[in-house]
Amino acid sequence: MAAVLGQNSYGKSDIRLMKVVRDGAVHRLHDLVVDVTLEGDFGAAHLDGDNAKVLPTDTMKNTVYAKASELRLGTNEEFARELAAHFLQTSGAAHAARVSIAEHAWSRLEANGVPHDHAFQRGGAEVRRAEVRRTRAGDETVEAGIERLTVLKSARSGFSGYPRDQYTTLPETDDRIMATSISTRWRYATDTKGFDDQFTGVRRALLETFADHDSRSVQHTLYAMGAAVIERCPRVDEISITMPNSHHLLVDLAPLGLDNPNEIFVPTPAPYGLIEAKIFRT
């Protein structure tokens, strides 16, 4: 039996980039992490040590910096499109190029109640993502997403009616804390434009639904959030959502002679439930 090379790809990951865009006295920040991946005919590099078709990953890094300098950065999706098209031009062996961009948010500091022109504060853990995959045949997919969008609601959440066996100890409840760190990814229709507005609409649909939904389980709310995106955002064809259930357990204060009317909880980072689903347009 002989070994056979299967699917393979290569690229440069975690390319850190901070660009300051100066609109006169007012500055804007683009704090990005870029990943570049090429898929194609690179078998000779694996089998024979022949690097004739391997564009150096250091060149990929330099290209990201050069293009960021040459372009007036708009949306991350547009930047990823430019990079993917460039790498298909410069790597003749590549059948497809994939560019993923993660953006860390910065907000303006305020001075005397007015947003400052050039002083910023790093946001929380939330990350905005964009990914473009382009083939030499001209096929293109554009995806966007959010990671570590941390939310919590202290009412209108419960979990009951589940099967029980000899190992079940969890009490049923119709009043619990529901907390999670949402990771989500969605795919746009091919003719989508105005990606910033699209992103804002998806994020708003997710958060408003999480807040207002009468939740019978994390699954129940996850589907409602995805369905809201499909209904409100016509340029989104499908969305995948991952929601870990960040448990907050009611503390038993009875041994201390105290009542605990759903006020004192202990957050437990692990173990946690993990709920995932994909919702798509028919």
Secondary structure as GFF3:
##gff-version 3
##sequence-region A 1 282
A	DSSP	beta_strand	9	23	.	.	.	ID=ss1
A	DSSP	beta_strand	26	40	.	.	.	ID=ss2
A	DSSP	alpha_helix	43	48	.	.	.	ID=ss3
A	DSSP	alpha_helix	57	70	.	.	.	ID=ss4
A	DSSP	alpha_helix	76	90	.	.	.	ID=ss5
A	DSSP	beta_strand	94	111	.	.	.	ID=ss6
A	DSSP	beta_strand	114	135	.	.	.	ID=ss7
A	DSSP	beta_strand	140	153	.	.	.	ID=ss8
A	DSSP	beta_strand	178	188	.	.	.	ID=ss9
A	DSSP	alpha_helix	195	212	.	.	.	ID=ss10
A	DSSP	alpha_helix	218	232	.	.	.	ID=ss11
A	DSSP	beta_strand	236	245	.	.	.	ID=ss12
A	DSSP	beta_strand	248	250	.	.	.	ID=ss13
A	DSSP	three_ten_helix	254	256	.	.	.	ID=ss14
A	DSSP	beta_strand	265	267	.	.	.	ID=ss15
A	DSSP	beta_strand	273	280	.	.	.	ID=ss16
###
